[in-house]
Amino acid sequence: MKKAVVLGGGFAGVEAAIDLKRGGFDVTLISNRGYLYIYPTSIWIPTRETTFEKTCINLDEIALAHGFDVRVDAVTSIEAKNNIVHLESGQMSYDYLVVAIGANKMKHEGLENTLSICGEPEMSIAIRDRLDALMEQGSGKIAFGFGGNPKDKAGVRGGPGFELLFNVHNMLKKRGLRDKFELTFFAPMEKPGARMGEKSLAMMDKMFSSLKIEKRLGKKIKRFESDKVVFEDDTSLESDFIMFIPAGAGHGVLKDSDLPLSESGFVKIDATCKVEGYENVYAAGDVASIDGPDWKAKQGHIAEVMAHSSAYNIIATEKGEIERQSYAEHLNILCVMDTGDGAAFVYRDDKRAFMIPMPFIGHWLKKAWGVYTRWTKLGKFPKLPGL
């Protein structure tokens, strides 16, 4: 039985491990934490609509349900030319490797003065505690923003920032405190969210206006201080708390590895997710450099598509089959942007782009998706096509 090693316990890694085990491989998934963190539902931890524990799925339970092995360890480097992964506790060899270790974040001066809903999972609890303290205080200024990577625009994580902002607005409104707080959104782009399409962007502008959320756009971020965001022209945005999502950057482990990297530090792959120059190494999710239209974005469902393609192509290789799967044909933007009291369905591909408001029901649909995700990962419910 051939040995497949999967690096990373996120959406891409877990899906690749499940598929490869189903395809007859001896599979070991290596993750630096013992749980899968459901980032899309973590937006409700700061507003106390869910808990940290409910946002995590134990990897051992997933592995037991699907029959693969889990090893909680940290990857230090990848020696692909010799089929070896170096770990903090030693090393592991493989016949096939799927790299799905995610990405690091762009560095900003003073970043320690911010917290990110897309950062380490524990940050969601810290955000919750900061918001609790401000509500206890009774008033304040809160800034929400995200940054960009000029070398790889696909690595921007804007959606969760918008969602948390809208959910905090809704929470403050429910508690009768909204008029006591200034909420401001900031980003270095002139049109953050433009990849959703012009019509969707226009709808977002109307939402900001109707919810009385201020905007500071189009100025590069110079640094973060404990009580402000300082921009390139030395103007500043004062804030009692700054929630900021840096754009993705190449993972640090890759610097000590022999995989080919793009200018921005992501692993170079072809349309089948195979790493350039290697016949038995694949990469999926945020760690990989993806090609496509200017509006392309790295999202959880795209990571899963890449994982499925990687596993399918590895299995096909072993069977001697010619057909291969490509992630490129599945590139789209797809999300249910939650607001706390509703949501908006956002979709874009090469042919169309739209946003459909879903008052009330949208919020509960996203909640249902979180339950569905847990059940499917634990093998308690069949995975539906396209979800």
C-alpha positions in Angstrom: 0.0 0.0 0.0 1.4 3.4 -1.0 2.1 6.0 1.7 0.5 9.4 1.3 1.4 12.2 3.7 -0.9 15.3 4.0 0.5 18.4 5.6 -2.1 20.7 7.2 -5.3 20.1 9.2 -7.4 22.7 7.5 -10.2 22.3 4.9 -7.8 21.3 2.1 -5.7 18.9 4.2 -8.7 17.1 5.8 -10.5 16.6 2.4 -7.3 15.4 0.8 -6.8 12.8 3.6 -10.4 11.6 3.3 -10.2 11.2 -0.4 -6.8 9.5 -0.4 -7.8 7.0 2.2 -11.0 6.2 0.3 -8.7 5.7 -2.7 -6.8 2.9 -1.0 -3.7 4.8 0.4 -2.0 4.5 3.8 -2.6 8.2 4.8 -1.1 10.2 7.6 -2.3 13.8 8.2 0.2 16.0 10.0 -1.1 19.2 11.7 0.3 21.6 14.2 -3.0 21.5 16.1 -5.3 18.7 17.0 -8.5 20.2 15.5 -10.0 21.5 12.4 -11.0 25.1 12.9 -14.1 26.2 11.0 -13.0 29.7 10.2 -16.3 30.7 8.4 -18.3 30.3 11.6 -15.7 31.9 13.9 -17.2 35.3 13.2 -19.8 34.5 15.9 -17.3 33.8 18.7 -16.7 37.6 19.3 -20.4 38.3 19.4 -21.0 35.2 21.7 -23.4 33.5 19.2 -21.2 30.5 19.4 -18.2 29.2 21.4 -14.7 28.4 20.5 -15.3 24.7 21.2 -18.2 24.5 18.8 -16.0 26.0 16.1 -13.5 23.2 16.4 -13.7 19.6 15.2 -11.3 17.1 16.8 -8.9 15.7 14.1 -8.8 12.3 15.9 -12.5 12.0 15.6 -12.4 12.9 11.9 -9.6 10.4 11.4 -11.5 7.7 13.2 -14.5 8.2 11.0 -12.6 8.0 7.8 -9.7 5.6 8.7 -6.6 7.7 8.3 -3.9 8.5 10.8 -3.2 11.9 12.5 0.0 13.1 13.9 0.1 16.4 15.8 3.5 17.9 15.0 5.1 20.9 13.4 6.6 20.8 9.9 10.0 22.4 9.8 11.0 21.8 6.1 10.2 19.7 3.1 12.9 17.8 1.2 10.9 16.8 -1.8 13.8 15.6 -3.9 14.3 12.8 -1.3 10.6 12.3 -0.5 11.1 13.4 3.1 9.2 15.8 5.4 11.1 17.1 8.4 9.2 17.6 11.6 10.0 18.9 15.0 10.0 15.4 16.4 11.9 13.8 13.5 11.1 13.0 9.8 8.7 11.1 7.7 9.0 9.6 4.2 6.2 9.3 1.6 5.3 8.1 -1.8 3.0 11.0 -2.4 2.8 14.3 -0.6 0.0 16.9 -0.4 1.1 20.3 1.0 -1.8 22.2 2.5 -0.2 24.1 5.4 -1.9 27.4 4.6 -0.1 30.8 4.5 1.7 33.3 6.6 0.5 36.9 6.9 1.9 40.1 5.4 4.0 42.0 8.0 3.0 45.4 9.1 4.7 47.7 11.6 2.9 47.6 14.9 0.7 44.6 13.9 0.8 43.4 17.5 -1.6 46.3 18.2 -4.3 44.5 16.2 -6.2 41.3 16.4 -7.5 39.3 13.4 -10.5 37.1 12.9 -8.5 35.2 10.3 -5.4 34.8 12.5 -4.6 32.1 15.1 -7.9 30.6 16.3 -7.4 31.8 19.8 -7.5 35.4 18.5 -11.3 35.1 18.2 -11.5 34.8 22.0 -9.3 37.8 22.4 -11.5 39.8 20.1 -14.5 38.8 22.1 -12.9 39.9 25.3 -11.9 43.3 23.8 -15.5 43.8 22.6 -16.9 42.8 26.0 -14.6 45.4 27.7 -15.7 48.1 25.4 -19.4 47.4 25.9 -18.8 47.4 29.6 -17.2 50.8 29.1 -20.4 51.9 27.3 -18.9 53.6 24.3 -15.9 53.6 22.0 -14.3 53.6 18.5 -13.7 50.4 16.7 -11.9 50.0 13.4 -12.2 47.0 11.1 -9.9 46.5 8.1 -8.0 44.2 5.8 -4.8 44.6 3.8 -3.5 43.4 0.4 -0.5 41.7 -1.1 0.6 43.6 -4.3 2.4 40.4 -5.5 -0.6 38.1 -5.1 -4.1 39.7 -5.0 -5.8 36.3 -4.5 -4.6 36.2 -0.9 -6.8 39.0 0.4 -9.3 37.9 3.1 -12.0 40.6 2.9 -15.2 38.6 3.5 -14.7 37.7 7.2 -13.8 41.3 8.0 -17.0 42.6 6.5 -19.0 39.8 8.3 -17.5 40.6 11.7 -18.1 44.3 11.2 -21.8 43.7 10.3 -22.2 41.3 13.2 -20.7 43.7 15.7 -23.1 46.4 14.4 -26.0 44.1 14.9 -24.8 43.1 18.4 -24.5 46.7 19.5 -27.9 47.5 18.0 -29.5 44.7 20.0 -27.9 45.9 23.2 -29.0 49.5 22.6 -25.4 50.7 22.3 -25.0 51.3 18.6 -25.3 55.1 18.8 -22.5 55.1 21.4 -19.9 53.5 19.1 -18.1 54.7 16.0 -17.6 51.9 13.5 -15.1 52.5 10.7 -13.9 50.3 7.9 -10.5 50.9 6.4 -8.4 49.3 3.6 -5.6 50.4 1.3 -7.6 49.7 -1.9 -9.8 52.3 -3.5 -12.5 49.7 -4.0 -12.2 46.9 -1.5 -14.5 44.1 -2.4 -14.4 45.0 -6.1 -13.7 41.4 -7.1 -17.3 40.6 -6.1 -18.4 42.7 -9.1 -19.6 46.3 -9.6 -23.3 45.6 -8.7 -22.3 43.8 -5.5 -19.9 46.6 -4.6 -22.7 49.2 -5.1 -24.9 47.2 -2.7 -22.1 47.1 -0.1 -21.8 50.9 -0.3 -25.5 51.2 0.4 -25.2 48.9 3.4 -22.3 50.9 4.8 -24.3 54.1 4.4 -27.6 52.7 5.9 -25.7 51.2 8.9 -23.8 54.5 9.5 -20.4 52.8 9.1 -17.6 55.2 8.1 -15.0 54.3 5.5 -11.3 55.2 5.1 -10.2 53.8 1.8 -7.3 54.1 -0.7 -4.5 55.0 1.6 -1.6 52.6 2.3 -1.1 51.6 5.9 2.1 53.0 7.4 1.8 51.4 10.9 -0.5 50.4 13.7 -0.3 52.0 17.1 -2.2 51.1 20.3 -4.9 53.6 19.6 -4.7 54.4 15.9 -4.1 53.4 12.4 -1.5 55.6 10.7 -1.6 56.0 6.9 1.1 56.8 4.4 0.2 60.5 4.4 0.5 60.5 8.2 -3.2 61.0 8.7 -4.6 58.6 11.2 -7.7 56.7 12.3 -8.2 56.8 16.1 -9.6 53.6 17.6 -10.0 51.9 20.9 -9.7 48.5 19.2 -8.4 47.5 15.8 -9.5 44.3 14.0 -7.2 43.9 11.0 -6.8 40.9 8.5 -3.4 41.0 6.8 -3.2 39.5 3.3 -1.7 36.1 2.9 2.1 35.6 2.2 4.2 32.5 1.5 4.5 30.1 4.4 7.7 30.3 6.4 8.4 26.5 6.1 8.7 26.9 2.3 11.9 29.0 2.7 13.7 26.0 4.0 12.3 23.6 1.4 13.1 22.7 -2.2 9.7 23.4 -3.7 9.4 25.9 -6.5 8.0 29.2 -5.3 6.3 32.2 -7.0 7.5 35.7 -6.6 5.2 36.1 -3.6 6.4 32.9 -1.9 3.6 30.5 -2.8 4.1 27.0 -4.2 4.0 26.8 -8.0 1.5 24.3 -9.3 -0.1 23.4 -12.6 -3.9 23.2 -13.2 -4.0 19.7 -11.7 -2.4 21.0 -8.4 0.8 19.1 -9.1 3.9 21.0 -8.0 6.1 22.0 -10.8 9.1 19.7 -11.2 7.7 16.9 -9.1 5.5 13.9 -10.1 4.4 13.0 -6.6 3.9 16.3 -4.8 0.7 18.3 -4.9 -0.3 21.6 -3.1 -3.8 22.8 -2.2 -5.3 25.8 -0.6 -3.7 29.0 0.6 -0.1 27.6 0.3 -0.4 27.4 -3.5 -0.1 30.0 -6.2 -3.2 29.9 -8.2 -3.8 31.2 -11.8 -7.0 32.7 -13.1 -8.9 35.9 -13.7 -8.1 39.1 -11.8 -11.0 38.6 -9.5 -9.9 35.1 -8.3 -9.8 34.6 -4.5 -8.5 31.9 -2.2 -11.6 30.6 -0.3 -12.4 27.6 1.7 -14.4 25.9 -1.0 -11.6 26.5 -3.5 -9.2 24.8 -1.1 -11.5 21.8 -1.0 -11.8 21.7 -4.8 -8.0 21.7 -5.0 -7.8 18.9 -2.4 -10.2 16.8 -4.3 -8.3 17.4 -7.6 -5.0 16.5 -5.9 -6.4 13.3 -4.5 -8.2 12.3 -7.7 -5.0 12.9 -9.7 -2.8 10.9 -7.3 -5.2 8.0 -7.4 -5.4 8.2 -11.2 -1.6 8.1 -11.4 -1.4 5.0 -9.3 -4.1 3.3 -11.4 -2.4 4.3 -14.7 -5.4 6.3 -15.8 -4.9 9.3 -18.2 -7.8 11.5 -17.1 -6.9 14.4 -14.7 -9.0 16.9 -12.8 -8.3 20.7 -12.8 -9.2 23.2 -10.1 -9.2 26.0 -12.7 -12.6 25.1 -14.1 -14.1 25.5 -10.7 -12.7 28.9 -9.9 -15.4 31.2 -8.6 -16.3 33.5 -5.7 -19.0 32.0 -3.5 -20.0 33.0 0.0 -22.9 33.7 2.3 -21.9 37.0 3.8 -23.5 37.0 7.2 -24.7 40.2 9.0 -26.0 38.7 12.2 -29.6 39.3 11.4 -29.5 38.1 7.8 -27.0 37.6 5.0 -26.2 38.2 1.4 -25.5 35.5 -1.2 -22.4 36.5 -3.2 -21.4 34.7 -6.4 -19.0 35.5 -9.3 -17.5 33.6 -12.2 -16.4 34.4 -15.7 -20.0 34.9 -16.9 -21.8 36.6 -14.0 -21.5 38.4 -10.7 -24.3 39.1 -8.3 -25.3 39.6 -4.7 -28.7 38.5 -3.4 -29.9 39.9 0.0 -31.3 37.2 2.3 -32.9 38.9 5.3 -33.2 36.7 8.4 -33.1 33.3 6.5 -29.5 33.9 5.3 -28.2 34.0 8.9 -29.8 30.6 9.7 -28.7 29.1 6.4 -25.1 29.8 7.3 -25.6 28.4 10.8 -27.0 25.3 9.1 -23.9 25.1 6.9 -21.8 25.0 10.1 -23.7 22.0 11.4 -23.5 20.3 8.0 -19.8 20.9 7.9 -19.3 19.2 11.3 -21.5 16.2 10.4 -19.9 15.6 7.0 -16.3 15.8 8.4 -17.3 13.3 11.1 -18.9 11.0 8.5 -22.4 11.4 10.0 -23.9 12.9 6.9 -23.1 12.4 3.2 -21.3 15.3 1.5 -23.7 16.9 -1.1 -22.3 17.7 -4.6 -21.0 21.3 -4.7 -21.1 21.8 -0.9 
